[in-house]
Amino acid sequence: MFSISTLILMAVYANAQNNLPDFAISSNLSKLSVCNGSSGASLITVNTQIDYTEDVTLSITNIPSFINNEMLSDTVITVPDTSNLIFDTIIGATPGVELLTIKGEGIELPGQDLVYYDGFESDDSGHPTISHSLDIQVTYSGVVPEIAVLTSPVDMATRLPRTDLQFSWQPVINASGYLIEIALDSDFNNIVEMAQVDTPSYVSQLTLTANRYFYWRVKATNDCGQGIYSSVFTFKTTYRFCFTTPTEIPDNDSNGVNMTFSINEDVGHLAEIELLLISDHTWPGDLTLTLSNNDVSVLVMDRPGVPDTEYGCETSGIDATFSIYSPFPVEDECSNSEPGISGFLSPTDQFDAFAGSDFIGDWALTAVDNAEFYTGKILQFCIFPIVLLD
């Protein structure tokens, strides 16, 4: 025995599967935002599918608690045609998000090869009917939204990429959108990028200038108006060149593995570099890492924890930035929690060996596993050039 709702679904499914005449309901807006005491509107369209010619009756079957005086300009539609949905909001209602549902009902065309069961929906004349519903999400706000709280990049972040830079902030209650601004100055007199987005995140569409500071802020918006701007965060970009192919390190193999990529962008002559390295190796104390460019090679890490311990650092994982400016030698690093090697660390040999050389060319990282059993991969490494000033 089938339920009425199951049979309706079967008929609609049969229409679609058997290419029978049908109709479809759509709206110019799938989401609406309204403010305390304001009105809302949407254009409802009913289109024919496969020469459907019967009238369609529209009704509002689900009404949000904060809406009144709702109506459709036309409730009987000769397809294809439209009807205007309009409504008012209740002053002082509870803010929130609810669905408004439009139902369309029409008569099955005669001669269709369908079986109709007892209890199947029909009109007053006994003709079987088909129906479709459309949900419109309505957000009701009582006041302008509160201040957005920025999350990423954190304030004063450095070494950020110039392209595809991601911004995020905490969602703001009752916000229907957000305005993000990125500028060259903290007063936002020189805005380089501005965007209106629906979600609390944004990916920059620009290639930002390297080695300079930028400023960013966000304000939330809704139908009641715009909130005030968030606090201002600043960040610094850099040249960033990455090898991002996860590469297995051969276990207990003195030849190791060599990961090479070519850099063709002329950033000038090097003063220094910094290196970001991420690995999931389960015993970092097994590893020796060497960075090379043209004829210059620098030992980045040489079995941290050895010879103070026989086998070195045993806590899985590496997620560290190596820099001459760090006072913390990598050989002394081994955390009790993963990743075992992390933070801002000084390499075994200093990167000033690269100073004055041309950055263009092949850069290679060689990873050697010096003991058996524990294994892992280099997940990625990135080179940040620090160039000599002209």
Secondary structure, DSSP 4 states (H G I P E B T S, - for coil): ---HHHHHHHHHHHHHHTT--EEEEEES-SEEEEETT-EEEEEEEEEEESS--SEEEEEEEE--TTEEEEEES-SEEESSEEEEEEEEE-TTPPPEEEEEEEEEEEEPPTT------TT--B-TTS-BEEEEEEEEEEEEESS------EEESPTTEEEE-SSS-EEEE---TT-SEEEEEEESSTT-SSEEEEEEESSSEEE--S-PPSS-EEEEEEEEEETTEE------EEEEE---EEE-S-EEPPTTEEEEEEEEEEE-----BEEEEEEEEEE--S-GGGEEEEEEETTEEEEEEE-TTTTTSSS---S--EEEEE-TT-SSBGGG---SSSSSEEEEEB-SS-GGGGTTSBS-EEEEEEEEE-SSS---EEEEEEEEEEEPP-
